[in-house]
Amino acid sequence: MRSLFEQVVECCGLAPAFARKIIQEACERSGVSPPDTMTPADLIRSLPHIRQALGVFLDPREVALKTAAMRALVKGSWPSMPAVAPPAPNQEIRAPQEEPKAKSSS
């Protein structure tokens, strides 16, 4: 059976070597290292970084679909986690908002 990390890489829908690098870096930013030993809790902790990394290459709807598929991988390990359905075709998906810029005092 493939590791959770390999399954997450497959969910990206990007070239495998490229997706592997993106997911590995996102895991490292969230303190999950090495990613080969990723647990369901590690994946949940890494999802914000994964979502951000995928947002560079995919549109917001695709990012939502990919991360929903990743969360579905661990649904069995987290029975209390609500199901994540893909967004409806007419549902608006907003891109993550940037941090507010500090006002200059000059």
KERO-624324 format. One record per atom (N, C-alpha, C): x, y, z; atom name; residue in one letter; residue number from 1; chain. Coordinates in Angstrom, 3 decimals, m for minus. Layout:
{px->X&py->Y&pz->Z&a->CA&r->a&k->NUM&c->A}
...
% end
This chain:
{px->0.837&py->m1.185&pz->0.000&a->N&r->m&k->1&c->A}
{px->0.000&py->0.000&pz->0.000&a->CA&r->m&k->1&c->A}
{px->0.882&py->1.249&pz->0.000&a->C&r->m&k->1&c->A}
{px->0.464&py->2.240&pz->m0.790&a->N&r->r&k->2&c->A}
{px->1.225&py->3.494&pz->m0.874&a->CA&r->r&k->2&c->A}
{px->1.122&py->4.266&pz->0.438&a->C&r->r&k->2&c->A}
{px->2.179&py->4.995&pz->0.753&a->N&r->s&k->3&c->A}
{px->2.173&py->5.813&pz->1.972&a->CA&r->s&k->3&c->A}
{px->1.176&py->6.960&pz->1.812&a->C&r->s&k->3&c->A}
{px->0.806&py->7.562&pz->2.929&a->N&r->l&k->4&c->A}
{px->m0.094&py->8.713&pz->2.899&a->CA&r->l&k->4&c->A}
{px->0.533&py->9.838&pz->2.081&a->C&r->l&k->4&c->A}
{px->1.827&py->10.035&pz->2.229&a->N&r->f&k->5&c->A}
{px->2.530&py->11.055&pz->1.454&a->CA&r->f&k->5&c->A}
{px->2.351&py->10.814&pz->m0.049&a->C&r->f&k->5&c->A}
{px->2.539&py->9.580&pz->m0.489&a->N&r->e&k->6&c->A}
{px->2.387&py->9.252&pz->m1.913&a->CA&r->e&k->6&c->A}
{px->0.949&py->9.497&pz->m2.387&a->C&r->e&k->6&c->A}
{px->m0.015&py->9.198&pz->m1.543&a->N&r->q&k->7&c->A}
{px->m1.414&py->9.430&pz->m1.900&a->CA&r->q&k->7&c->A}
{px->m1.709&py->10.923&pz->m2.012&a->C&r->q&k->7&c->A}
{px->m1.126&py->11.713&pz->m1.123&a->N&r->v&k->8&c->A}
{px->m1.304&py->13.165&pz->m1.177&a->CA&r->v&k->8&c->A}
{px->m0.683&py->13.712&pz->m2.462&a->C&r->v&k->8&c->A}
{px->0.498&py->13.242&pz->m2.803&a->N&r->v&k->9&c->A}
{px->1.165&py->13.665&pz->m4.036&a->CA&r->v&k->9&c->A}
{px->0.268&py->13.356&pz->m5.240&a->C&r->v&k->9&c->A}
{px->m0.330&py->12.183&pz->m5.231&a->N&r->e&k->10&c->A}
{px->m1.211&py->11.790&pz->m6.338&a->CA&r->e&k->10&c->A}
{px->m2.439&py->12.696&pz->m6.430&a->C&r->e&k->10&c->A}
{px->m2.946&py->13.147&pz->m5.303&a->N&r->c&k->11&c->A}
{px->m4.129&py->14.024&pz->m5.287&a->CA&r->c&k->11&c->A}
{px->m3.871&py->15.369&pz->m5.959&a->C&r->c&k->11&c->A}
{px->m2.615&py->15.783&pz->m6.025&a->N&r->c&k->12&c->A}
{px->m2.289&py->17.107&pz->m6.576&a->CA&r->c&k->12&c->A}
{px->m2.685&py->17.245&pz->m8.043&a->C&r->c&k->12&c->A}
{px->m2.599&py->16.158&pz->m8.789&a->N&r->g&k->13&c->A}
{px->m2.910&py->16.233&pz->m10.203&a->CA&r->g&k->13&c->A}
{px->m1.826&py->16.914&pz->m11.016&a->C&r->g&k->13&c->A}
{px->m0.664&py->17.095&pz->m10.431&a->N&r->l&k->14&c->A}
{px->0.473&py->17.692&pz->m11.136&a->CA&r->l&k->14&c->A}
{px->1.469&py->16.580&pz->m11.481&a->C&r->l&k->14&c->A}
{px->2.483&py->16.910&pz->m12.245&a->N&r->a&k->15&c->A}
{px->3.526&py->15.934&pz->m12.560&a->CA&r->a&k->15&c->A}
{px->4.075&py->15.376&pz->m11.244&a->C&r->a&k->15&c->A}
{px->4.205&py->14.053&pz->m11.126&a->N&r->p&k->16&c->A}
{px->4.586&py->13.441&pz->m9.850&a->CA&r->p&k->16&c->A}
{px->5.847&py->14.006&pz->m9.200&a->C&r->p&k->16&c->A}
{px->6.916&py->14.189&pz->m9.958&a->N&r->a&k->17&c->A}
{px->8.153&py->14.712&pz->m9.365&a->CA&r->a&k->17&c->A}
{px->7.952&py->16.142&pz->m8.864&a->C&r->a&k->17&c->A}
{px->7.208&py->16.921&pz->m9.616&a->N&r->f&k->18&c->A}
{px->6.928&py->18.311&pz->m9.247&a->CA&r->f&k->18&c->A}
{px->6.030&py->18.344&pz->m8.009&a->C&r->f&k->18&c->A}
{px->4.970&py->17.537&pz->m8.013&a->N&r->a&k->19&c->A}
{px->4.042&py->17.486&pz->m6.876&a->CA&r->a&k->19&c->A}
{px->4.759&py->17.003&pz->m5.618&a->C&r->a&k->19&c->A}
{px->5.628&py->16.023&pz->m5.763&a->N&r->r&k->20&c->A}
{px->6.382&py->15.496&pz->m4.624&a->CA&r->r&k->20&c->A}
{px->7.197&py->16.614&pz->m3.963&a->C&r->r&k->20&c->A}
{px->7.849&py->17.430&pz->m4.771&a->N&r->k&k->21&c->A}
{px->8.673&py->18.531&pz->m4.256&a->CA&r->k&k->21&c->A}
{px->7.806&py->19.574&pz->m3.549&a->C&r->k&k->21&c->A}
{px->6.684&py->19.929&pz->m4.155&a->N&r->i&k->22&c->A}
{px->5.780&py->20.922&pz->m3.573&a->CA&r->i&k->22&c->A}
{px->5.252&py->20.436&pz->m2.221&a->C&r->i&k->22&c->A}
{px->4.803&py->19.197&pz->m2.167&a->N&r->i&k->23&c->A}
{px->4.242&py->18.652&pz->m0.925&a->CA&r->i&k->23&c->A}
{px->5.336&py->18.507&pz->0.129&a->C&r->i&k->23&c->A}
{px->6.501&py->18.062&pz->m0.278&a->N&r->q&k->24&c->A}
{px->7.610&py->17.918&pz->0.664&a->CA&r->q&k->24&c->A}
{px->7.959&py->19.267&pz->1.298&a->C&r->q&k->24&c->A}
{px->8.051&py->20.312&pz->0.496&a->N&r->e&k->25&c->A}
{px->8.375&py->21.638&pz->1.020&a->CA&r->e&k->25&c->A}
{px->7.267&py->22.165&pz->1.930&a->C&r->e&k->25&c->A}
{px->6.012&py->21.928&pz->1.562&a->N&r->a&k->26&c->A}
{px->4.893&py->22.359&pz->2.403&a->CA&r->a&k->26&c->A}
{px->4.920&py->21.629&pz->3.748&a->C&r->a&k->26&c->A}
{px->5.258&py->20.349&pz->3.714&a->N&r->c&k->27&c->A}
{px->5.361&py->19.574&pz->4.951&a->CA&r->c&k->27&c->A}
{px->6.478&py->20.113&pz->5.837&a->C&r->c&k->27&c->A}
{px->7.598&py->20.411&pz->5.237&a->N&r->e&k->28&c->A}
{px->8.727&py->20.940&pz->6.005&a->CA&r->e&k->28&c->A}
{px->8.375&py->22.275&pz->6.649&a->C&r->e&k->28&c->A}
{px->7.635&py->23.132&pz->5.916&a->N&r->r&k->29&c->A}
{px->7.235&py->24.426&pz->6.486&a->CA&r->r&k->29&c->A}
{px->6.302&py->24.250&pz->7.680&a->C&r->r&k->29&c->A}
{px->5.563&py->23.145&pz->7.716&a->N&r->s&k->30&c->A}
{px->4.643&py->22.917&pz->8.834&a->CA&r->s&k->30&c->A}
{px->5.255&py->22.025&pz->9.905&a->C&r->s&k->30&c->A}
{px->6.526&py->21.682&pz->9.753&a->N&r->g&k->31&c->A}
{px->7.214&py->20.887&pz->10.773&a->CA&r->g&k->31&c->A}
{px->7.047&py->19.394&pz->10.622&a->C&r->g&k->31&c->A}
{px->6.570&py->18.933&pz->9.483&a->N&r->v&k->32&c->A}
{px->6.394&py->17.499&pz->9.230&a->CA&r->v&k->32&c->A}
{px->7.581&py->17.020&pz->8.408&a->C&r->v&k->32&c->A}
{px->8.469&py->16.305&pz->9.058&a->N&r->s&k->33&c->A}
{px->9.648&py->15.829&pz->8.360&a->CA&r->s&k->33&c->A}
{px->10.111&py->14.533&pz->9.009&a->C&r->s&k->33&c->A}
{px->10.441&py->13.515&pz->8.274&a->N&r->p&k->34&c->A}
{px->10.352&py->13.406&pz->6.819&a->CA&r->p&k->34&c->A}
{px->8.910&py->13.127&pz->6.399&a->C&r->p&k->34&c->A}
{px->8.515&py->13.603&pz->5.234&a->N&r->p&k->35&c->A}
{px->7.125&py->13.430&pz->4.800&a->CA&r->p&k->35&c->A}
{px->6.743&py->11.969&pz->4.532&a->C&r->p&k->35&c->A}
{px->7.732&py->11.099&pz->4.312&a->N&r->d&k->36&c->A}
{px->7.429&py->9.686&pz->4.037&a->CA&r->d&k->36&c->A}
{px->6.693&py->9.033&pz->5.204&a->C&r->d&k->36&c->A}
{px->6.854&py->9.582&pz->6.398&a->N&r->t&k->37&c->A}
{px->6.213&py->9.013&pz->7.584&a->CA&r->t&k->37&c->A}
{px->4.971&py->9.811&pz->7.993&a->C&r->t&k->37&c->A}
{px->4.415&py->10.560&pz->7.058&a->N&r->m&k->38&c->A}
{px->3.259&py->11.413&pz->7.320&a->CA&r->m&k->38&c->A}
{px->2.115&py->10.612&pz->7.946&a->C&r->m&k->38&c->A}
{px->1.553&py->11.176&pz->9.001&a->N&r->t&k->39&c->A}
{px->0.382&py->10.598&pz->9.652&a->CA&r->t&k->39&c->A}
{px->m0.837&py->11.445&pz->9.285&a->C&r->t&k->39&c->A}
{px->m2.038&py->10.959&pz->9.563&a->N&r->p&k->40&c->A}
{px->m3.220&py->11.794&pz->9.311&a->CA&r->p&k->40&c->A}
{px->m3.134&py->13.151&pz->10.023&a->C&r->p&k->40&c->A}
{px->m2.645&py->13.173&pz->11.260&a->N&r->a&k->41&c->A}
{px->m2.509&py->14.442&pz->11.980&a->CA&r->a&k->41&c->A}
{px->m1.513&py->15.359&pz->11.281&a->C&r->a&k->41&c->A}
{px->m0.438&py->14.790&pz->10.744&a->N&r->d&k->42&c->A}
{px->0.551&py->15.582&pz->10.004&a->CA&r->d&k->42&c->A}
{px->m0.081&py->16.215&pz->8.767&a->C&r->d&k->42&c->A}
{px->m0.899&py->15.442&pz->8.071&a->N&r->l&k->43&c->A}
{px->m1.544&py->15.963&pz->6.873&a->CA&r->l&k->43&c->A}
{px->m2.461&py->17.122&pz->7.222&a->C&r->l&k->43&c->A}
{px->m3.265&py->16.962&pz->8.251&a->N&r->i&k->44&c->A}
{px->m4.169&py->18.040&pz->8.654&a->CA&r->i&k->44&c->A}
{px->m3.359&py->19.289&pz->9.010&a->C&r->i&k->44&c->A}
{px->m2.265&py->19.106&pz->9.721&a->N&r->r&k->45&c->A}
{px->m1.406&py->20.234&pz->10.104&a->CA&r->r&k->45&c->A}
{px->m0.758&py->20.878&pz->8.874&a->C&r->r&k->45&c->A}
{px->m0.466&py->20.095&pz->7.863&a->N&r->s&k->46&c->A}
{px->0.210&py->20.599&pz->6.658&a->CA&r->s&k->46&c->A}
{px->m0.735&py->21.218&pz->5.638&a->C&r->s&k->46&c->A}
{px->m2.017&py->20.931&pz->5.732&a->N&r->l&k->47&c->A}
{px->m2.954&py->21.382&pz->4.692&a->CA&r->l&k->47&c->A}
{px->m2.913&py->22.882&pz->4.401&a->C&r->l&k->47&c->A}
{px->m2.812&py->23.763&pz->5.386&a->N&r->p&k->48&c->A}
{px->m2.743&py->25.190&pz->5.015&a->CA&r->p&k->48&c->A}
{px->m1.530&py->25.512&pz->4.132&a->C&r->p&k->48&c->A}
{px->m0.398&py->24.882&pz->4.416&a->N&r->h&k->49&c->A}
{px->0.798&py->25.113&pz->3.606&a->CA&r->h&k->49&c->A}
{px->0.663&py->24.468&pz->2.228&a->C&r->h&k->49&c->A}
{px->0.041&py->23.305&pz->2.184&a->N&r->i&k->50&c->A}
{px->m0.196&py->22.634&pz->0.900&a->CA&r->i&k->50&c->A}
{px->m1.138&py->23.485&pz->0.052&a->C&r->i&k->50&c->A}
{px->m2.211&py->23.971&pz->0.668&a->N&r->r&k->51&c->A}
{px->m3.182&py->24.807&pz->m0.047&a->CA&r->r&k->51&c->A}
{px->m2.489&py->26.042&pz->m0.627&a->C&r->r&k->51&c->A}
{px->m1.651&py->26.671&pz->0.169&a->N&r->q&k->52&c->A}
{px->m0.928&py->27.861&pz->m0.290&a->CA&r->q&k->52&c->A}
{px->m0.005&py->27.516&pz->m1.455&a->C&r->q&k->52&c->A}
{px->0.713&py->26.400&pz->m1.363&a->N&r->a&k->53&c->A}
{px->1.636&py->26.003&pz->m2.428&a->CA&r->a&k->53&c->A}
{px->0.885&py->25.683&pz->m3.718&a->C&r->a&k->53&c->A}
{px->m0.216&py->24.974&pz->m3.610&a->N&r->l&k->54&c->A}
{px->m0.985&py->24.636&pz->m4.805&a->CA&r->l&k->54&c->A}
{px->m1.607&py->25.872&pz->m5.440&a->C&r->l&k->54&c->A}
{px->m1.916&py->26.871&pz->m4.615&a->N&r->g&k->55&c->A}
{px->m2.532&py->28.096&pz->m5.122&a->CA&r->g&k->55&c->A}
{px->m1.657&py->28.857&pz->m6.100&a->C&r->g&k->55&c->A}
{px->m0.377&py->28.587&pz->m6.086&a->N&r->v&k->56&c->A}
{px->0.532&py->29.225&pz->m7.032&a->CA&r->v&k->56&c->A}
{px->0.332&py->28.653&pz->m8.434&a->C&r->v&k->56&c->A}
{px->m0.070&py->27.387&pz->m8.517&a->N&r->f&k->57&c->A}
{px->m0.142&py->26.684&pz->m9.793&a->CA&r->f&k->57&c->A}
{px->m1.560&py->26.384&pz->m10.273&a->C&r->f&k->57&c->A}
{px->m2.522&py->26.389&pz->m9.360&a->N&r->l&k->58&c->A}
{px->m3.891&py->26.016&pz->m9.711&a->CA&r->l&k->58&c->A}
{px->m4.854&py->27.130&pz->m9.347&a->C&r->l&k->58&c->A}
{px->m5.995&py->27.170&pz->m10.033&a->N&r->d&k->59&c->A}
{px->m6.991&py->28.173&pz->m9.683&a->CA&r->d&k->59&c->A}
{px->m7.671&py->27.777&pz->m8.363&a->C&r->d&k->59&c->A}
{px->m8.333&py->28.708&pz->m7.690&a->N&r->p&k->60&c->A}
{px->m8.910&py->28.436&pz->m6.378&a->CA&r->p&k->60&c->A}
{px->m9.867&py->27.247&pz->m6.341&a->C&r->p&k->60&c->A}
{px->m10.652&py->27.052&pz->m7.388&a->N&r->r&k->61&c->A}
{px->m11.590&py->25.914&pz->m7.417&a->CA&r->r&k->61&c->A}
{px->m10.812&py->24.594&pz->m7.426&a->C&r->r&k->61&c->A}
{px->m9.754&py->24.519&pz->m8.224&a->N&r->e&k->62&c->A}
{px->m8.937&py->23.306&pz->m8.275&a->CA&r->e&k->62&c->A}
{px->m8.244&py->23.050&pz->m6.938&a->C&r->e&k->62&c->A}
{px->m7.750&py->24.111&pz->m6.301&a->N&r->v&k->63&c->A}
{px->m7.114&py->23.960&pz->m4.993&a->CA&r->v&k->63&c->A}
{px->m8.122&py->23.397&pz->m3.997&a->C&r->v&k->63&c->A}
{px->m9.355&py->23.913&pz->m4.023&a->N&r->a&k->64&c->A}
{px->m10.391&py->23.422&pz->m3.110&a->CA&r->a&k->64&c->A}
{px->m10.689&py->21.943&pz->m3.367&a->C&r->a&k->64&c->A}
{px->m10.754&py->21.553&pz->m4.616&a->N&r->l&k->65&c->A}
{px->m11.023&py->20.153&pz->m4.950&a->CA&r->l&k->65&c->A}
{px->m9.872&py->19.249&pz->m4.516&a->C&r->l&k->65&c->A}
{px->m8.655&py->19.690&pz->m4.769&a->N&r->k&k->66&c->A}
{px->m7.483&py->18.869&pz->m4.415&a->CA&r->k&k->66&c->A}
{px->m7.362&py->18.710&pz->m2.905&a->C&r->k&k->66&c->A}
{px->m7.552&py->19.803&pz->m2.156&a->N&r->t&k->67&c->A}
{px->m7.428&py->19.692&pz->m0.706&a->CA&r->t&k->67&c->A}
{px->m8.591&py->18.913&pz->m0.104&a->C&r->t&k->67&c->A}
{px->m9.765&py->18.976&pz->m0.716&a->N&r->a&k->68&c->A}
{px->m10.886&py->18.153&pz->m0.250&a->CA&r->a&k->68&c->A}
{px->m10.552&py->16.671&pz->m0.441&a->C&r->a&k->68&c->A}
{px->m9.928&py->16.345&pz->m1.560&a->N&r->a&k->69&c->A}
{px->m9.525&py->14.953&pz->m1.804&a->CA&r->a&k->69&c->A}
{px->m8.473&py->14.509&pz->m0.790&a->C&r->a&k->69&c->A}
{px->m7.575&py->15.408&pz->m0.434&a->N&r->m&k->70&c->A}
{px->m6.547&py->15.073&pz->0.566&a->CA&r->m&k->70&c->A}
{px->m7.181&py->14.833&pz->1.932&a->C&r->m&k->70&c->A}
{px->m8.133&py->15.681&pz->2.303&a->N&r->r&k->71&c->A}
{px->m8.819&py->15.490&pz->3.591&a->CA&r->r&k->71&c->A}
{px->m9.606&py->14.182&pz->3.596&a->C&r->r&k->71&c->A}
{px->m10.141&py->13.810&pz->2.446&a->N&r->a&k->72&c->A}
{px->m10.888&py->12.551&pz->2.362&a->CA&r->a&k->72&c->A}
{px->m9.987&py->11.351&pz->2.635&a->C&r->a&k->72&c->A}
{px->m8.703&py->11.484&pz->2.344&a->N&r->l&k->73&c->A}
{px->m7.762&py->10.386&pz->2.593&a->CA&r->l&k->73&c->A}
{px->m7.699&py->10.028&pz->4.074&a->C&r->l&k->73&c->A}
{px->m7.896&py->11.007&pz->4.940&a->N&r->v&k->74&c->A}
{px->m7.764&py->10.765&pz->6.375&a->CA&r->v&k->74&c->A}
{px->m9.096&py->10.744&pz->7.098&a->C&r->v&k->74&c->A}
{px->m10.185&py->10.810&pz->6.372&a->N&r->k&k->75&c->A}
{px->m11.521&py->10.827&pz->6.984&a->CA&r->k&k->75&c->A}
{px->m11.714&py->9.627&pz->7.897&a->C&r->k&k->75&c->A}
{px->m11.241&py->8.470&pz->7.507&a->N&r->g&k->76&c->A}
{px->m11.388&py->7.277&pz->8.332&a->CA&r->g&k->76&c->A}
{px->m10.628&py->7.376&pz->9.648&a->C&r->g&k->76&c->A}
{px->m9.542&py->8.116&pz->9.654&a->N&r->s&k->77&c->A}
{px->m8.749&py->8.294&pz->10.864&a->CA&r->s&k->77&c->A}
{px->m9.312&py->9.388&pz->11.766&a->C&r->s&k->77&c->A}
{px->m10.149&py->10.223&pz->11.196&a->N&r->w&k->78&c->A}
{px->m10.721&py->11.347&pz->11.948&a->CA&r->w&k->78&c->A}
{px->m12.235&py->11.326&pz->11.777&a->C&r->w&k->78&c->A}
{px->m12.910&py->10.323&pz->12.359&a->N&r->p&k->79&c->A}
{px->m14.356&py->10.197&pz->12.144&a->CA&r->p&k->79&c->A}
{px->m15.152&py->11.425&pz->12.574&a->C&r->p&k->79&c->A}
{px->m14.640&py->12.203&pz->13.515&a->N&r->s&k->80&c->A}
{px->m15.393&py->13.377&pz->13.961&a->CA&r->s&k->80&c->A}
{px->m15.241&py->14.567&pz->13.017&a->C&r->s&k->80&c->A}
{px->m14.309&py->14.477&pz->12.069&a->N&r->m&k->81&c->A}
{px->m14.105&py->15.570&pz->11.123&a->CA&r->m&k->81&c->A}
{px->m15.261&py->15.585&pz->10.135&a->C&r->m&k->81&c->A}
{px->m15.919&py->16.736&pz->9.948&a->N&r->p&k->82&c->A}
{px->m17.034&py->16.774&pz->9.010&a->CA&r->p&k->82&c->A}
{px->m16.582&py->16.439&pz->7.595&a->C&r->p&k->82&c->A}
{px->m17.476&py->15.826&pz->6.850&a->N&r->a&k->83&c->A}
{px->m17.177&py->15.488&pz->5.464&a->CA&r->a&k->83&c->A}
{px->m16.922&py->16.772&pz->4.681&a->C&r->a&k->83&c->A}
{px->m16.047&py->16.699&pz->3.734&a->N&r->v&k->84&c->A}
{px->m15.730&py->17.853&pz->2.896&a->CA&r->v&k->84&c->A}
{px->m16.194&py->17.534&pz->1.493&a->C&r->v&k->84&c->A}
{px->m17.212&py->18.214&pz->1.080&a->N&r->a&k->85&c->A}
{px->m17.733&py->18.002&pz->m0.271&a->CA&r->a&k->85&c->A}
{px->m17.066&py->18.986&pz->m1.215&a->C&r->a&k->85&c->A}
{px->m16.857&py->18.602&pz->m2.473&a->N&r->p&k->86&c->A}
{px->m16.315&py->19.551&pz->m3.437&a->CA&r->p&k->86&c->A}
{px->m17.278&py->20.726&pz->m3.574&a->C&r->p&k->86&c->A}
{px->m16.773&py->21.903&pz->m3.908&a->N&r->p&k->87&c->A}
{px->m17.653&py->23.057&pz->m4.052&a->CA&r->p&k->87&c->A}
{px->m18.642&py->22.853&pz->m5.196&a->C&r->p&k->87&c->A}
{px->m19.838&py->23.369&pz->m5.003&a->N&r->a&k->88&c->A}
{px->m20.860&py->23.299&pz->m6.046&a->CA&r->a&k->88&c->A}
{px->m20.417&py->24.171&pz->m7.213&a->C&r->a&k->88&c->A}
{px->m20.842&py->23.829&pz->m8.431&a->N&r->p&k->89&c->A}
{px->m20.416&py->24.604&pz->m9.603&a->CA&r->p&k->89&c->A}
{px->m20.757&py->26.088&pz->m9.495&a->C&r->p&k->89&c->A}
{px->m21.864&py->26.421&pz->m8.809&a->N&r->n&k->90&c->A}
{px->m22.260&py->27.821&pz->m8.711&a->CA&r->n&k->90&c->A}
{px->m21.739&py->28.491&pz->m7.444&a->C&r->n&k->90&c->A}
{px->m20.989&py->27.755&pz->m6.620&a->N&r->q&k->91&c->A}
{px->m20.461&py->28.295&pz->m5.381&a->CA&r->q&k->91&c->A}
{px->m19.236&py->29.148&pz->m5.657&a->C&r->q&k->91&c->A}
{px->m19.220&py->30.329&pz->m5.050&a->N&r->e&k->92&c->A}
{px->m18.079&py->31.225&pz->m5.241&a->CA&r->e&k->92&c->A}
{px->m16.916&py->30.747&pz->m4.386&a->C&r->e&k->92&c->A}
{px->m15.740&py->30.709&pz->m4.996&a->N&r->i&k->93&c->A}
{px->m14.530&py->30.351&pz->m4.264&a->CA&r->i&k->93&c->A}
{px->m13.616&py->31.560&pz->m4.323&a->C&r->i&k->93&c->A}
{px->m13.277&py->32.034&pz->m3.140&a->N&r->r&k->94&c->A}
{px->m12.423&py->33.209&pz->m3.092&a->CA&r->r&k->94&c->A}
{px->m10.984&py->32.789&pz->m2.867&a->C&r->r&k->94&c->A}
{px->m10.087&py->33.532&pz->m3.469&a->N&r->a&k->95&c->A}
{px->m8.662&py->33.291&pz->m3.257&a->CA&r->a&k->95&c->A}
{px->m8.301&py->33.754&pz->m1.856&a->C&r->a&k->95&c->A}
{px->m7.290&py->33.145&pz->m1.250&a->N&r->p&k->96&c->A}
{px->m6.874&py->33.597&pz->0.079&a->CA&r->p&k->96&c->A}
{px->m6.504&py->35.070&pz->0.046&a->C&r->p&k->96&c->A}
{px->m6.869&py->35.774&pz->1.098&a->N&r->q&k->97&c->A}
{px->m6.581&py->37.191&pz->1.151&a->CA&r->q&k->97&c->A}
{px->m5.170&py->37.422&pz->1.649&a->C&r->q&k->97&c->A}
{px->m4.574&py->38.473&pz->1.139&a->N&r->e&k->98&c->A}
{px->m3.221&py->38.815&pz->1.563&a->CA&r->e&k->98&c->A}
{px->m3.269&py->39.451&pz->2.938&a->C&r->e&k->98&c->A}
{px->m2.139&py->39.410&pz->3.611&a->N&r->e&k->99&c->A}
{px->m2.008&py->40.057&pz->4.906&a->CA&r->e&k->99&c->A}
{px->m2.184&py->41.565&pz->4.695&a->C&r->e&k->99&c->A}
{px->m2.856&py->42.242&pz->5.625&a->N&r->p&k->100&c->A}
{px->m2.967&py->43.696&pz->5.473&a->CA&r->p&k->100&c->A}
{px->m1.581&py->44.331&pz->5.554&a->C&r->p&k->100&c->A}
{px->m1.383&py->45.280&pz->4.726&a->N&r->k&k->101&c->A}
{px->m0.095&py->45.956&pz->4.705&a->CA&r->k&k->101&c->A}
{px->m0.078&py->47.012&pz->5.814&a->C&r->k&k->101&c->A}
{px->1.040&py->47.103&pz->6.498&a->N&r->a&k->102&c->A}
{px->1.174&py->48.093&pz->7.573&a->CA&r->a&k->102&c->A}
{px->1.220&py->49.476&pz->6.968&a->C&r->a&k->102&c->A}
{px->0.541&py->50.411&pz->7.641&a->N&r->k&k->103&c->A}
{px->0.544&py->51.783&pz->7.141&a->CA&r->k&k->103&c->A}
{px->1.869&py->52.442&pz->7.485&a->C&r->k&k->103&c->A}
{px->2.340&py->53.205&pz->6.572&a->N&r->s&k->104&c->A}
{px->3.595&py->53.924&pz->6.778&a->CA&r->s&k->104&c->A}
{px->3.330&py->55.122&pz->7.684&a->C&r->s&k->104&c->A}
{px->4.216&py->55.361&pz->8.608&a->N&r->s&k->105&c->A}
{px->4.046&py->56.495&pz->9.517&a->CA&r->s&k->105&c->A}
{px->4.786&py->57.731&pz->9.025&a->C&r->s&k->105&c->A}
{px->5.356&py->57.652&pz->7.822&a->N&r->s&k->106&c->A}
{px->6.104&py->58.807&pz->7.332&a->CA&r->s&k->106&c->A}
{px->5.242&py->59.739&pz->6.538&a->C&r->s&k->106&c->A}
% end
